[in-house]
Amino acid sequence: MKNYALIGEHLGHSHSPQVHTAIFEAMNVEGNYTKIECSKDELKGLIDDLRNGKYFGFNVTIPYKLEIMKYLDEIDPKAKEIGAVNTVAIKNGKVIGYNTDYYGFKEELIYFGVECQNKNAYILGTGGASLAVSHSLKDLGANVTFVSRNPKNSNTISYEELEKRDIDVLVNATPVGMYPDINSSPVNENIAKKAKYVLDLIFNPEITKILSYANSKMNGFYMLVGQAIKSEEIWQDKKCRQDIEVIIKRVKEMI
């Protein structure tokens, strides 16, 4: 049986083991998927474990999507363009980084019918996940601006400035509102309500405060499963033939 894992901090809320178990079933793979909470100093050792065959692949989450890159032999062109890695595989003895968040979020935008072409999209947060979100939106034709507490470049505005803008698409790529802090929102109700589409990368709870403000159900669960399928396709070197809706249903049965 091959071992895979999610590495990051504060992983208690993650449903990734259930998601990958459902995908293993769909792809007829004998695999085991666990969660590894680790410090930054432990990343190199985990990559060594991958090289030595203890693990066959990793997903990477907050706060290591950028930090992990320094320990890799190669980075997939799309992940290099994005500037963040969330999936690591061993291929022909080389440790290679990929970004499957990009594919997962792009599929979510298409699934929910979010209009992106020439629309003004604002991303709350500037971490590793926001970079993948940005490229997904841009590749679908959106005009993208980041929103941060401390804007540091011309393509980033403050939350105060966001209140003055017309918003077509609003994406929460911060952890604000994630369980157990379920009564918090990164923006106030007025901002959320004036956006045509509001998406949240958080999936626990299913309806975060910002989604409730906007009467939206577009949480990060579809993205979670979509990026996990792409990760498995990279690890297993084959396509998943099972429909994502069937896998999502199976995951929800296990949670």
C-alpha positions in Angstrom: 0.0 0.0 0.0 1.3 3.4 -0.9 1.3 6.2 1.6 0.3 9.8 0.9 -0.2 12.8 3.2 -1.3 16.4 3.7 1.4 18.5 5.3 0.8 21.8 7.0 -0.2 23.4 10.3 -3.5 23.1 12.2 -5.0 20.3 10.2 -7.7 19.1 12.6 -10.5 20.5 10.4 -9.3 18.9 7.1 -11.4 16.4 5.3 -8.6 15.5 2.9 -8.2 11.8 4.1 -11.9 11.2 3.3 -11.6 12.9 0.0 -8.6 10.9 -1.1 -10.1 7.6 0.2 -13.1 8.2 -2.0 -10.7 8.9 -5.0 -8.7 5.8 -4.2 -11.9 3.8 -4.4 -12.9 5.4 -7.7 -9.4 4.8 -9.2 -9.0 1.3 -7.8 -5.8 2.3 -5.9 -4.5 0.8 -2.7 -3.5 3.9 -0.9 -3.4 5.4 2.6 -3.7 9.1 3.2 -2.9 10.8 6.5 -2.4 14.3 7.9 1.0 15.4 9.1 1.2 18.6 11.2 4.7 19.8 11.0 7.0 22.8 11.6 8.9 24.6 8.8 12.1 22.9 10.1 10.6 19.5 9.4 9.8 20.0 5.7 13.2 18.9 4.4 12.9 15.7 6.4 9.5 14.9 4.9 10.9 15.5 1.4 13.7 13.1 2.3 11.0 10.5 3.3 9.5 11.0 -0.2 12.8 10.4 -1.9 13.3 7.2 0.3 9.9 5.8 -0.6 8.2 6.2 2.8 5.7 8.3 1.0 4.6 8.6 -2.7 3.1 12.0 -2.6 2.2 15.0 -0.5 -0.4 17.8 -0.6 0.8 21.0 1.0 -1.4 23.5 2.7 -1.1 26.6 4.9 1.5 27.9 5.6 4.0 26.0 3.4 2.9 26.4 -0.3 5.8 28.8 -0.9 8.3 27.4 1.6 8.1 23.9 0.2 9.5 25.1 -3.2 13.1 25.4 -2.0 13.3 21.6 -1.3 12.1 20.5 -4.7 14.2 19.3 -7.7 11.8 20.7 -10.3 8.6 22.8 -10.4 5.9 22.2 -13.0 5.7 25.2 -15.4 2.2 26.2 -14.3 3.1 26.1 -10.6 6.2 28.1 -11.4 4.1 30.7 -13.1 1.7 30.8 -10.2 4.5 30.9 -7.6 3.1 28.3 -5.2 3.1 24.5 -4.9 0.3 22.4 -3.2 1.1 19.0 -4.6 4.4 17.1 -4.6 5.2 13.9 -6.5 8.2 11.7 -7.1 8.9 11.1 -10.8 11.9 9.2 -12.0 13.7 9.8 -8.8 13.0 13.6 -8.9 10.8 15.5 -6.4 8.5 17.7 -8.5 6.0 20.4 -7.4 2.7 21.1 -8.9 -0.3 23.4 -8.3 -3.6 21.6 -8.4 -5.4 24.3 -6.6 -5.4 26.2 -9.9 -7.3 23.4 -11.7 -9.6 22.8 -8.8 -10.7 26.5 -8.5 -11.0 26.9 -12.3 -13.3 23.9 -12.4 -15.3 25.4 -9.6 -15.8 28.6 -11.4 -17.0 26.8 -14.5 -19.2 24.4 -12.5 -21.0 27.3 -10.7 -21.3 29.3 -13.9 -19.3 32.3 -12.6 -19.0 35.0 -15.3 -15.3 36.0 -15.5 -14.7 37.5 -19.0 -13.9 41.2 -18.5 -15.3 41.1 -15.0 -13.7 42.8 -12.0 -12.6 40.1 -9.5 -11.2 40.8 -6.0 -9.3 38.2 -4.0 -9.2 38.6 -0.2 -5.7 37.6 1.0 -2.3 37.2 -0.7 -1.1 33.8 0.4 -0.3 30.7 -1.7 -4.0 29.8 -2.4 -4.7 33.3 -3.6 -2.0 33.0 -6.3 -3.7 29.9 -7.8 -7.1 31.6 -7.6 -5.7 34.7 -9.4 -4.4 32.6 -12.3 -7.7 30.7 -12.6 -9.6 33.9 -12.8 -7.2 35.5 -15.3 -7.2 32.5 -17.5 -11.0 32.8 -17.7 -10.7 36.5 -18.6 -11.2 38.4 -15.4 -9.5 41.5 -14.2 -8.0 40.6 -10.9 -7.1 42.7 -7.9 -5.8 41.5 -4.5 -7.1 42.9 -1.2 -4.8 43.0 1.8 -4.6 44.7 5.3 -1.2 45.9 4.1 -1.1 46.6 0.4 2.5 46.4 -1.0 2.1 46.8 -4.7 0.0 48.4 -7.4 -2.2 45.3 -7.9 -3.3 45.2 -4.2 -5.7 47.5 -2.5 -6.8 47.9 1.1 -10.1 46.7 2.5 -11.1 50.4 2.9 -10.6 50.9 -0.8 -12.6 47.8 -1.6 -15.7 49.5 -0.1 -15.5 52.0 -3.0 -15.3 49.5 -5.8 -17.8 47.8 -8.0 -17.4 44.1 -7.5 -18.3 41.3 -9.9 -16.5 38.4 -8.3 -15.3 38.3 -4.6 -13.2 35.4 -3.4 -12.2 34.8 0.2 -8.7 33.2 0.2 -8.1 34.0 3.9 -8.8 31.6 6.8 -11.1 34.2 8.4 -14.4 32.4 9.1 -13.0 28.9 9.2 -14.1 26.6 12.0 -14.0 27.2 15.0 -14.0 31.0 14.2 -17.3 30.7 12.4 -18.8 34.1 13.4 -16.0 36.1 11.7 -16.0 37.5 8.2 -13.1 39.2 6.3 -15.5 41.9 5.0 -18.7 43.5 6.2 -22.2 42.7 4.9 -22.4 45.7 2.6 -19.3 44.6 0.7 -20.4 41.0 0.4 -23.9 41.9 -0.8 -22.8 44.2 -3.6 -20.7 41.5 -5.3 -22.5 39.5 -8.0 -20.6 36.3 -7.1 -19.1 35.5 -3.7 -16.9 32.4 -3.3 -15.1 31.2 -0.2 -12.2 28.7 -0.2 -13.3 27.6 3.2 -15.5 24.5 3.4 -15.8 24.1 7.1 -18.4 25.4 7.9 -20.2 24.9 4.6 -21.8 28.4 4.8 -19.3 30.9 6.3 -20.4 34.3 7.5 -19.3 36.0 4.3 -21.3 33.4 2.2 -24.4 34.0 4.5 -24.1 37.7 3.9 -24.2 37.2 0.1 -26.7 34.3 0.2 -24.1 32.2 -1.7 -23.4 28.5 -1.4 -20.1 28.6 -3.3 -17.7 27.2 -0.7 -14.4 25.5 -1.2 -15.6 21.9 -1.2 -15.8 21.5 -4.9 -12.3 23.0 -5.3 -11.0 20.7 -2.5 -12.3 17.6 -4.4 -11.3 18.9 -7.8 -7.7 19.6 -6.8 -7.5 16.3 -5.0 -8.5 14.4 -8.1 -5.8 16.3 -10.1 -3.3 15.4 -7.4 -4.2 11.7 -7.7 -4.0 11.8 -11.5 -0.4 13.1 -11.1 0.5 10.5 -8.5 -1.1 7.6 -10.3 -0.2 8.6 -13.9 -3.7 8.0 -15.0 -7.1 9.8 -15.4 -9.9 9.5 -12.8 -12.9 8.2 -14.8 -15.4 8.7 -12.0 -17.6 11.9 -12.2 -16.7 14.4 -9.5 -20.3 14.6 -8.4 -20.2 10.9 -7.5 -16.9 11.4 -5.5 -18.3 14.4 -3.7 -21.4 12.4 -2.7 -19.1 9.6 -1.4 -17.0 12.0 0.6 -20.0 13.5 2.3 -21.1 10.0 3.3 -17.8 9.5 5.1 -17.6 12.9 6.8 
